[in-house]
Amino acid sequence: MKVAMCSMEAVPFSKTGGLGDVVGALPAFLKKQGVECIVIMPYCKRIFEKSGNWEFSLIKKDIDISFNWGQKEVFDVLSSEVIFPGNNSVTYYFIKNDKFFDRENLYGVSEKDYEDNDRRFSFFSKSILYLLKSINYRAEVIHLNDYHCGLTPVFLRHFKRNSISNESFFGSTGSVFTIHNLAYQGIYERNILTYCELGDQYFNIDALEYYGKVNFMKGGILFSEKVTTVSPTYAKEILRPEYGYGLDGVLRTREKDLVGIINGLDYSVWNPETDRKIKSNYSVGNLGGKRDCKIHLVKKMFGLEKVSKPVLGVVSRLSEQKGIDLVVDILDVLMQEDIYLVTLGSGDERYTKMLIESEKRYTDRMRVNVKYDDELARMIYAGSDIFLMPSRYEPCGLSQLISLKYGTVPVVRDTGGLSDTVKDINNEGDITKGGTGFKFKDFAGSDFLNAISRALSFYRKKDLWERIIENGMRSDFSWENSASKYKRLYLDLRKDIKAKA
């Protein structure tokens, strides 16, 4: 089984969010299960220089592709080997085109997309196929991630339908398209089809046309053999208008090929027993270190040597999707409780200002950190008692998985991956059934406050609280489980393609 995993970003080279974490982890776990997997991504020199000192080998030079009916775009192929724990290595291949990819950021600046993203992403989508042929890697599955490579399945189908020279090379190749966040779709003007040399036959309601424009996400959904998203509940939610962002009807036509697979958590990276960036290590059987981490957090944030109050933590992008507006709405009522609140994250300027203003009112018990800092994030995960994650929608979510592993009890909205990973507690009986956190259904401040109140009531019962912590820490959301599901999906796809041959 040969798989080519394709993405605009992947740890350890680049990351803007969960997509980079997923693509950075999944290939190594697939290899553990006997799947040969390579990663294909753009070569972003200025971004890579910030993430480490990497060694790259030049594999192929001056591969040209026809765009715009005769115009040539050229790229080089570089590679690098990444060694994962257990001496498990993955080969990364990079598409080097400085015009499109040698930039300060992956997608844009000052929260504004680059104006040529339509060409950047269509070039990336098409060059993936040319790269595979240039290195003679006959992938049985090309696994595409998000709309940035949503046109790759379209190009693949186009090559096969039109007897282009690539047809025989890709004759037994199928594609899997993974939706990480349906809200971001890549919607561009119709003339991008001319640049891509795809033609007007693809500009219709059954292909790429979307309200008079071209939708890259729609292309990935309609032209791939299998479509996945990052949790079972989110896979069901996006079939409904309130979560479908205009593509729910398109997704319903692919419902039989749509699968939800929870993202995993790499426990070699996120583990309080081995994490060197937290004050003290701890485990299910020995929670003493977690108390040390709480004291350390409160001392750093508030300058106090002792702490008896519960600490509530937030590590999040400050955006409407993450429910930060709900946090702001309930703050004055929430801070009437005898608690500490620590937040970390940047994003929407409106919510940033609101949180900073609230901190001024509650300066003795609230700290707002407007940035992203990995060490401080780990300090909050390890040192908090309760983790707040009131997302408006959440395809999967990694923060709640981290909080569970670090023994910080999550309070989450009952949506998407949060529904699938947190077991709700309403009474003591739910704890004996493996309850791990507290959920609320409606996106409303009153429901959110009620869930926090339930959490605080159990916090005051030490023995019960420790059992909740232990339930969470014992939860298994390792990549081994998720990788095995992807492997089964790939095998089903290979079987289907052979049956059609």
C-alpha positions as CSV (number, residue, x, y, z in Angstrom):
1,M,0.0,0.0,0.0
2,K,1.6,3.3,-1.2
3,V,0.1,6.6,0.0
4,A,1.0,10.2,-0.8
5,M,-0.1,12.6,2.0
6,C,-0.5,16.1,0.6
7,S,-0.9,19.4,2.6
8,M,0.1,23.0,2.6
9,E,1.5,22.5,6.1
10,A,2.9,19.8,8.3
11,V,4.9,19.7,11.6
12,P,7.8,19.9,12.0
13,F,8.3,22.3,9.1
14,S,5.3,24.5,9.2
15,K,2.1,24.9,11.2
16,T,-0.8,27.4,11.6
17,G,-3.2,25.1,13.3
18,G,-4.5,21.6,13.7
19,L,-3.9,20.7,10.0
20,G,-0.2,20.9,10.5
21,D,-0.3,18.7,13.6
22,V,-2.4,16.0,11.8
23,V,-0.3,15.8,8.7
24,G,2.8,15.9,10.8
25,A,1.8,12.9,12.9
26,L,-0.4,10.6,10.9
27,P,2.2,9.4,8.3
28,A,4.5,8.0,11.0
29,F,1.7,6.0,12.6
30,L,0.5,4.7,9.2
31,K,4.1,3.4,8.6
32,K,3.9,1.6,11.9
33,Q,0.9,-0.3,10.5
34,G,2.6,-1.3,7.2
35,V,1.4,1.6,5.0
36,E,4.2,3.2,2.9
37,C,3.5,6.9,3.2
38,I,5.3,10.0,1.9
39,V,4.4,13.6,2.5
40,I,4.2,16.3,-0.2
41,M,4.1,20.0,0.6
42,P,5.4,23.3,-0.7
43,Y,8.9,24.4,0.1
44,C,8.6,27.6,2.1
45,K,12.1,28.7,2.8
46,R,11.5,31.7,5.0
47,I,8.9,29.8,7.1
48,F,11.1,26.7,7.4
49,E,14.1,28.8,8.6
50,K,12.0,29.8,11.6
51,S,11.2,26.2,12.6
52,G,14.6,24.6,12.6
53,N,17.8,23.7,10.8
54,W,16.7,21.2,8.2
55,E,18.7,19.4,5.6
56,F,17.2,19.2,2.1
57,S,18.3,17.2,-0.9
58,L,17.6,18.3,-4.5
59,I,15.9,15.4,-6.2
60,K,14.6,16.9,-9.5
61,K,15.1,20.2,-11.2
62,D,13.1,22.4,-13.6
63,I,9.9,20.3,-13.9
64,D,7.6,22.3,-16.0
65,I,3.8,22.3,-16.1
66,S,1.6,24.0,-18.7
67,F,-0.8,26.6,-17.4
68,N,-2.9,29.3,-19.0
69,W,-2.9,27.4,-22.4
70,G,0.8,27.5,-23.1
71,Q,2.4,29.4,-20.2
72,K,5.0,27.3,-18.3
73,E,5.4,27.2,-14.5
74,V,8.5,25.4,-13.2
75,F,9.4,23.8,-9.9
76,D,12.1,21.7,-8.3
77,V,11.7,18.7,-6.1
78,L,13.5,18.6,-2.7
79,S,13.3,16.0,0.0
80,S,14.1,15.6,3.7
81,E,13.9,12.7,6.1
82,V,12.2,13.1,9.4
83,I,12.9,10.6,12.2
84,F,10.1,10.0,14.6
85,P,10.2,8.2,18.0
86,G,11.1,4.5,17.6
87,N,13.5,5.3,14.7
88,N,10.5,5.5,12.4
89,S,11.3,7.7,9.4
90,V,9.1,9.5,6.9
91,T,10.3,11.1,3.6
92,Y,8.9,14.6,2.9
93,Y,9.0,15.8,-0.7
94,F,8.8,19.6,-1.4
95,I,7.6,21.5,-4.4
96,K,10.0,24.5,-4.7
97,N,8.6,27.5,-6.6
98,D,9.8,30.7,-5.0
99,K,7.2,32.8,-6.9
100,F,4.4,31.1,-5.1
101,F,5.8,29.7,-1.9
102,D,8.8,31.8,-0.7
103,R,6.8,34.1,1.5
104,E,6.6,35.2,5.1
105,N,3.4,33.3,5.8
106,L,1.6,30.3,4.3
107,Y,-1.8,31.9,3.4
108,G,-1.6,35.7,3.8
109,V,-0.7,38.7,6.0
110,S,-2.6,40.7,8.6
111,E,-5.5,38.2,8.4
112,K,-5.9,38.9,4.7
113,D,-5.3,36.2,2.1
114,Y,-2.6,36.6,-0.6
115,E,-4.3,38.0,-3.7
116,D,-2.9,35.1,-5.9
117,N,-4.0,32.3,-3.6
118,D,-6.1,30.9,-6.4
119,R,-3.0,30.4,-8.6
120,R,-0.9,29.3,-5.7
121,F,-3.2,26.5,-4.6
122,S,-4.1,25.4,-8.2
123,F,-0.4,25.2,-9.0
124,F,0.2,23.2,-5.8
125,S,-2.8,20.9,-6.7
126,K,-1.5,20.2,-10.2
127,S,2.2,19.9,-9.3
128,I,1.5,17.1,-6.8
129,L,0.7,14.8,-9.8
130,Y,3.8,15.9,-11.7
131,L,6.0,15.4,-8.6
132,L,4.7,11.8,-8.2
133,K,5.5,11.0,-11.8
134,S,8.9,12.6,-11.6
135,I,10.0,10.4,-8.7
136,N,8.2,7.4,-10.1
137,Y,6.1,7.0,-6.9
138,R,3.0,5.0,-8.0
139,A,0.7,6.0,-5.1
140,E,-2.4,3.9,-4.8
141,V,-3.9,6.6,-2.7
142,I,-3.4,10.3,-2.9
143,H,-4.6,11.8,0.4
144,L,-5.5,15.5,0.1
145,N,-6.0,17.8,3.0
146,D,-8.3,20.8,2.8
147,Y,-9.2,23.0,-0.1
148,H,-5.6,24.1,-0.8
149,C,-5.2,20.8,-2.8
150,G,-8.9,20.4,-3.6
151,L,-8.2,20.6,-7.3
152,T,-5.8,17.6,-7.3
153,P,-8.7,15.0,-7.6
154,V,-10.1,17.2,-10.5
155,F,-6.8,17.1,-12.3
156,L,-6.4,13.4,-11.7
157,R,-9.9,12.7,-13.2
158,H,-9.2,15.1,-16.0
159,F,-5.9,13.3,-16.9
160,K,-7.7,9.9,-17.0
161,R,-10.7,11.1,-19.0
162,N,-8.7,12.9,-21.6
163,S,-6.0,10.3,-22.3
164,I,-3.3,12.6,-21.2
165,S,0.1,10.9,-20.9
166,N,-0.3,10.6,-17.1
167,E,-3.3,8.3,-17.5
168,S,-1.4,5.0,-17.4
169,F,0.8,6.1,-14.6
170,F,-2.2,7.0,-12.4
171,G,-4.5,4.2,-13.7
172,S,-4.8,2.5,-10.4
173,T,-4.6,5.6,-8.2
174,G,-7.5,6.9,-6.2
175,S,-7.9,9.9,-3.9
176,V,-9.1,10.6,-0.4
177,F,-10.1,14.2,0.5
178,T,-10.2,15.3,4.1
179,I,-12.2,18.2,5.3
180,H,-10.5,19.8,8.4
181,N,-12.8,22.8,8.5
182,L,-15.6,23.3,6.1
183,A,-15.9,27.0,6.8
184,Y,-12.7,27.6,4.6
185,Q,-13.4,26.6,1.0
186,G,-11.3,28.5,-1.4
187,I,-13.8,30.3,-3.5
188,Y,-12.3,32.2,-6.5
189,E,-13.3,33.9,-9.8
190,R,-14.2,31.8,-12.8
191,N,-11.1,32.7,-14.8
192,I,-9.0,30.4,-12.6
193,L,-10.3,27.6,-14.8
194,T,-8.5,29.2,-17.8
195,Y,-5.3,29.4,-15.8
196,C,-5.7,25.7,-14.8
197,E,-6.5,24.6,-18.4
198,L,-9.5,22.7,-17.1
199,G,-12.1,24.4,-19.4
200,D,-15.7,25.3,-19.1
201,Q,-16.9,21.7,-18.9
202,Y,-16.0,22.0,-15.2
203,F,-18.0,25.2,-14.6
204,N,-21.4,23.7,-13.8
205,I,-23.4,22.8,-10.7
206,D,-22.2,19.2,-10.8
207,A,-18.6,20.2,-10.8
208,L,-16.7,23.3,-9.6
209,E,-19.3,26.1,-10.1
210,Y,-20.6,27.7,-6.9
211,Y,-22.8,30.8,-7.2
212,G,-21.0,32.1,-10.2
213,K,-17.5,31.3,-8.9
214,V,-15.2,28.3,-8.5
215,N,-15.1,26.4,-5.2
216,F,-11.9,24.3,-4.6
217,M,-13.4,22.5,-1.6
218,K,-16.4,21.4,-3.7
219,G,-13.9,20.0,-6.2
220,G,-12.2,17.9,-3.6
221,I,-15.6,16.6,-2.3
222,L,-17.1,15.7,-5.7
223,F,-14.0,14.3,-7.5
224,S,-12.4,12.2,-4.8
225,E,-13.4,8.5,-4.3
226,K,-13.6,8.9,-0.6
227,V,-14.3,12.0,1.6
228,T,-13.4,12.1,5.3
229,T,-13.6,14.6,8.0
230,V,-12.1,14.7,11.5
231,S,-14.8,13.3,13.7
232,P,-17.9,11.1,13.3
233,T,-20.2,13.8,14.8
234,Y,-18.9,16.5,12.5
235,A,-19.4,14.2,9.5
236,K,-23.1,14.1,10.4
237,E,-23.3,17.8,11.3
238,I,-22.0,19.1,7.9
239,L,-24.9,17.3,6.2
240,R,-27.2,19.9,7.7
241,P,-27.5,23.6,6.6
242,E,-26.5,25.1,9.9
243,Y,-23.0,23.4,9.7
244,G,-22.7,22.9,5.9
245,Y,-21.6,26.4,4.9
246,G,-23.5,26.1,1.7
247,L,-22.1,22.7,0.8
248,D,-24.4,20.5,2.8
249,G,-26.4,19.5,-0.4
250,V,-23.1,18.6,-2.2
251,L,-22.1,16.5,0.8
252,R,-25.4,14.7,0.9
253,T,-24.7,13.4,-2.6
254,R,-21.5,11.8,-1.2
255,E,-22.9,10.6,2.1
256,K,-22.2,7.0,1.4
257,D,-18.5,7.8,0.8
258,L,-18.2,10.3,3.7
259,V,-16.4,9.0,6.9
260,G,-15.6,10.7,10.2
261,I,-12.3,9.7,11.8
262,I,-11.2,11.4,15.0
263,N,-7.8,13.0,14.9
264,G,-5.3,11.4,17.2
265,L,-3.0,12.9,19.8
266,D,0.7,12.1,19.7
267,Y,1.4,11.0,23.2
268,S,5.2,11.1,22.6
269,V,4.7,14.9,22.4
270,W,1.8,15.5,24.8
271,N,2.4,13.5,28.0
272,P,2.6,14.8,31.5
273,E,4.8,11.9,32.5
274,T,7.6,13.0,30.1
275,D,6.9,16.6,29.3
276,R,10.1,18.6,30.0
277,K,8.4,22.0,29.7
278,I,6.1,21.6,32.8
279,K,7.1,22.2,36.4
280,S,6.8,18.6,37.6
281,N,5.9,15.4,35.8
282,Y,2.9,13.3,37.0
283,S,0.8,10.3,36.1
284,V,-2.6,8.7,36.9
285,G,-1.2,6.9,39.9
286,N,0.7,10.0,41.2
287,L,-0.9,13.4,40.8
288,G,1.4,15.2,43.2
289,G,3.2,16.8,40.2
290,K,0.0,18.3,39.0
291,R,-0.4,20.2,42.2
292,D,3.1,21.5,41.7
293,C,2.2,22.6,38.2
294,K,-0.9,24.5,39.6
295,I,1.2,26.3,42.2
296,H,3.8,27.2,39.5
297,L,1.1,28.6,37.1
298,V,-0.5,30.7,39.8
299,K,2.9,32.0,41.0
300,K,3.8,33.0,37.4
301,M,0.5,34.6,36.6
302,F,-0.4,36.2,39.9
303,G,2.7,36.2,42.0
304,L,1.2,34.0,44.7
305,E,3.0,31.2,46.6
306,K,-0.2,29.3,47.6
307,V,-3.5,28.5,45.9
308,S,-6.7,27.1,47.2
309,K,-9.1,28.2,44.5
310,P,-9.8,26.4,41.3
311,V,-8.0,27.6,38.2
312,L,-9.9,27.8,34.9
313,G,-7.8,27.8,31.7
314,V,-8.4,28.7,28.1
315,V,-5.9,28.0,25.2
316,S,-7.5,29.1,22.0
317,R,-7.6,31.2,18.9
318,L,-9.7,34.2,19.8
319,S,-12.5,33.8,17.3
320,E,-16.2,33.4,17.0
321,Q,-15.8,29.7,16.0
322,K,-14.0,29.0,19.3
323,G,-16.9,30.5,21.3
324,I,-14.7,33.3,22.7
325,D,-17.8,35.6,22.4
326,L,-19.5,33.3,24.9
327,V,-16.6,33.5,27.3
328,V,-16.8,37.3,27.1
329,D,-20.5,37.4,27.6
330,I,-20.4,35.4,30.8
331,L,-17.3,36.9,32.4
332,D,-19.0,39.2,34.9
333,V,-21.2,36.4,36.2
334,L,-18.4,33.8,36.1
335,M,-16.0,36.0,38.0
336,Q,-18.4,36.2,40.9
337,E,-17.2,32.6,41.6
338,D,-14.1,32.2,43.8
339,I,-11.8,31.2,40.9
340,Y,-8.7,32.2,38.9
341,L,-9.0,32.5,35.1
342,V,-6.0,32.3,32.7
343,T,-6.3,32.7,28.9
344,L,-3.8,32.3,26.1
345,G,-4.3,33.0,22.5
346,S,-4.5,35.7,19.8
347,G,-7.0,36.4,17.0
348,D,-10.0,38.7,16.5
349,E,-9.1,42.2,17.7
350,R,-12.6,42.8,19.1
351,Y,-12.4,39.9,21.5
352,T,-8.8,40.7,22.4
353,K,-9.9,44.2,23.5
354,M,-12.8,42.8,25.5
355,L,-10.7,40.3,27.3
356,I,-8.0,42.9,28.2
357,E,-10.7,45.3,29.5
358,S,-12.1,42.4,31.7
359,E,-8.7,41.7,33.0
360,K,-8.5,45.3,34.3
361,R,-11.7,44.7,36.3
362,Y,-10.5,41.4,37.8
363,T,-6.8,42.0,37.9
364,D,-6.3,40.0,41.1
365,R,-7.8,36.8,39.6
366,M,-7.7,37.0,35.8
367,R,-4.7,37.0,33.3
368,V,-5.0,37.5,29.5
369,N,-2.0,36.5,27.4
370,V,-2.4,37.7,23.8
371,K,0.1,35.5,22.0
372,Y,0.8,31.9,21.3
373,D,3.6,30.4,23.5
374,D,4.0,26.6,23.6
375,E,5.7,26.6,27.0
376,L,2.9,28.7,28.5
377,A,0.3,26.6,26.8
378,R,1.7,23.5,28.4
379,M,1.8,25.3,31.8
380,I,-1.9,26.1,31.5
381,Y,-2.8,22.6,30.4
382,A,-0.9,21.1,33.3
383,G,-1.6,23.7,36.0
384,S,-5.4,24.4,35.5
385,D,-8.1,22.4,37.1
386,I,-10.8,23.1,34.5
387,F,-10.4,23.7,30.7
388,L,-13.0,25.9,28.9
389,M,-13.8,25.1,25.2
390,P,-17.2,26.5,24.3
391,S,-16.8,26.2,20.5
392,R,-19.6,27.3,18.2
393,Y,-18.6,24.3,16.1
394,E,-15.5,22.1,16.4
395,P,-14.6,19.6,13.6
396,C,-12.3,17.7,16.0
397,G,-10.3,19.8,18.4
398,L,-7.0,18.9,19.9
399,S,-7.1,21.1,23.0
400,Q,-9.7,19.0,24.8
401,L,-7.6,15.8,24.1
402,I,-4.5,17.5,25.6
403,S,-6.5,18.7,28.6
404,L,-7.8,15.2,29.2
405,K,-4.3,13.7,29.1
406,Y,-3.0,16.4,31.5
407,G,-5.8,15.8,34.0
408,T,-7.5,19.1,33.4
409,V,-11.2,18.5,33.3
410,P,-12.9,20.0,30.1
411,V,-16.1,22.0,29.9
412,V,-17.1,21.9,26.3
413,R,-20.0,22.5,24.0
414,D,-21.7,19.3,22.7
415,T,-20.6,19.6,19.1
416,G,-18.4,17.9,16.6
417,G,-15.3,16.3,17.9
418,L,-16.0,17.6,21.4
419,S,-19.1,15.4,21.4
420,D,-17.1,12.3,20.4
421,T,-14.2,12.7,22.9
422,V,-15.7,14.1,26.2
423,K,-18.1,11.9,28.2
424,D,-20.6,14.1,30.1
425,I,-21.0,14.1,33.8
426,N,-24.3,15.1,35.5
427,N,-24.2,12.9,38.6
428,E,-21.9,10.5,40.5
429,G,-23.1,7.6,38.4
430,D,-21.6,9.1,35.3
431,I,-18.2,9.1,36.9
432,T,-18.3,5.3,37.4
433,K,-19.3,5.0,33.8
434,G,-16.1,6.7,32.7
435,G,-17.3,10.3,32.7
436,T,-14.5,12.8,31.8
437,G,-16.0,16.3,31.6
438,F,-19.0,18.5,31.3
439,K,-21.0,19.4,28.2
440,F,-23.6,21.9,27.3
441,K,-25.8,21.7,24.2
442,D,-27.2,25.2,23.3
443,F,-24.8,27.9,22.3
444,A,-26.0,30.2,25.2
445,G,-24.3,31.8,28.2
446,S,-26.8,30.3,30.6
447,D,-26.0,26.7,29.4
448,F,-22.3,27.4,29.5
449,L,-22.5,28.8,33.0
450,N,-24.6,25.8,34.1
451,A,-21.9,23.4,32.9
452,I,-19.2,25.3,34.7
453,S,-21.2,25.3,37.9
454,R,-21.6,21.5,37.6
455,A,-17.8,21.2,37.2
456,L,-17.2,23.5,40.2
457,S,-19.6,21.5,42.4
458,F,-17.7,18.3,41.7
459,Y,-14.3,20.1,42.2
460,R,-15.3,20.6,45.8
461,K,-15.6,16.8,46.3
462,K,-11.9,15.8,46.2
463,D,-12.3,12.0,45.8
464,L,-14.9,12.4,43.0
465,W,-12.8,15.0,41.3
466,E,-9.7,12.8,41.3
467,R,-11.7,10.0,39.7
468,I,-12.8,12.3,37.0
469,I,-9.2,13.4,36.4
470,E,-8.1,9.7,36.3
471,N,-10.9,8.8,33.8
472,G,-9.7,11.6,31.5
473,M,-6.0,10.7,31.7
474,R,-6.8,7.0,30.9
475,S,-8.8,8.0,27.8
476,D,-7.0,6.7,24.6
477,F,-7.1,9.0,21.6
478,S,-3.7,7.9,20.3
479,W,-2.9,8.1,16.6
480,E,-2.7,4.2,16.5
481,N,-6.5,4.0,16.6
482,S,-7.0,6.7,14.0
483,A,-4.3,5.4,11.7
484,S,-5.9,1.9,11.7
485,K,-9.2,3.4,10.5
486,Y,-7.4,5.3,7.7
487,K,-5.6,2.1,6.7
488,R,-9.0,0.3,6.4
489,L,-10.3,3.2,4.3
490,Y,-7.3,3.0,2.0
491,L,-7.8,-0.8,1.6
492,D,-11.5,-0.3,0.8
493,L,-10.5,2.3,-1.8
494,R,-7.9,0.1,-3.4
495,K,-10.5,-2.8,-3.6
496,D,-13.0,-0.5,-5.3
497,I,-10.5,0.7,-7.9
498,K,-9.5,-2.8,-8.7
499,A,-13.1,-3.8,-9.1
500,K,-13.7,-1.0,-11.6
501,A,-10.6,-1.8,-13.6
